[in-house]
Amino acid sequence: MLIATICLTFFTATNSYGQTDGNKKSAQSLLYKTGNPADWPKDQDAVISGKKNHKILLENDSVRVLEVTVLPGEKEAVHHHQYRSVLYMMEAGDFIDRDGEGNVIFDTRKLPSPLKFPLTKWKSPEVPHSVENLSKTITMRLIRIEIKK
């Protein structure tokens, strides 16, 4: 339990894309909304509405492991992730993440320096959103481990 608490404390000390905030202002204000996953449309679960980009590698009562790919120039369907998760981003170029209404939540082009891969990060449940891969050559590739319990 102590290890889990330490890990949660560390992961919540960083913003959504691994940039430590500390006493410094983050490069971009993240506009991630929160809410109750039980209220989100069931048909917008990542493996339902986002099935083209989200492939289940393993699922049981404790976890769901997804392989996520977004091809160059592709925009995902609006979807959500109802569980807390760990992302292991292997590769990506510039991308934009938008909320369910199309408002920009995050744009990698506004970071002070490019993201370095591979990148591991903690994510809280994510309300309906959609990622657009802005690269013309790089496929966005990541593994998402969703923690059900």
Secondary structure as the mmCIF struct_conf table of DSSP 4:
data_model
#
loop_
_struct_conf.conf_type_id
_struct_conf.id
_struct_conf.beg_label_comp_id
_struct_conf.beg_label_asym_id
_struct_conf.beg_label_seq_id
_struct_conf.end_label_comp_id
_struct_conf.end_label_asym_id
_struct_conf.end_label_seq_id
HELX_RH_AL_P HELX_RH_AL_P1 LEU A 2 THR A 12
TURN_TY1_P TURN_TY1_P1 ALA A 13 ALA A 13
STRN STRN1 THR A 14 THR A 14
TURN_TY1_P TURN_TY1_P2 SER A 16 TYR A 17
BEND BEND1 GLY A 18 GLY A 18
STRN STRN2 THR A 20 THR A 20
TURN_TY1_P TURN_TY1_P3 GLY A 22 ASN A 23
BEND BEND2 LYS A 24 LYS A 24
HELX_LH_PP_P HELX_LH_PP_P1 LYS A 25 SER A 26
BEND BEND3 ALA A 27 GLN A 28
HELX_RH_3T_P HELX_RH_3T_P1 PRO A 37 ASP A 39
BEND BEND4 TRP A 40 TRP A 40
HELX_RH_3T_P HELX_RH_3T_P2 LYS A 42 GLN A 44
STRN STRN3 ASP A 45 ASP A 45
HELX_RH_AL_P HELX_RH_AL_P2 ALA A 46 SER A 49
TURN_TY1_P TURN_TY1_P4 GLY A 50 ASN A 53
STRN STRN4 HIS A 54 GLU A 59
BEND BEND5 ASP A 61 SER A 62
STRN STRN5 VAL A 63 VAL A 70
TURN_TY1_P TURN_TY1_P5 PRO A 72 GLY A 73
STRN STRN6 LYS A 75 LYS A 75
HELX_LH_PP_P HELX_LH_PP_P2 GLU A 76 VAL A 78
STRN STRN7 HIS A 79 HIS A 81
BEND BEND6 TYR A 83 TYR A 83
STRN STRN8 ARG A 84 GLU A 91
BEND BEND7 ASP A 94 ASP A 94
STRN STRN9 PHE A 95 ASP A 99
TURN_TY1_P TURN_TY1_P6 GLY A 100 GLU A 101
BEND BEND8 GLY A 102 GLY A 102
STRN STRN10 VAL A 104 ASP A 107
HELX_RH_3T_P HELX_RH_3T_P3 THR A 108 LYS A 110
BEND BEND9 LEU A 111 SER A 113
BEND BEND10 PHE A 117 PRO A 118
STRN STRN11 LEU A 119 LYS A 123
STRN STRN12 GLU A 126 ASN A 133
BEND BEND11 LYS A 136 THR A 137
STRN STRN13 MET A 140 ILE A 147
#
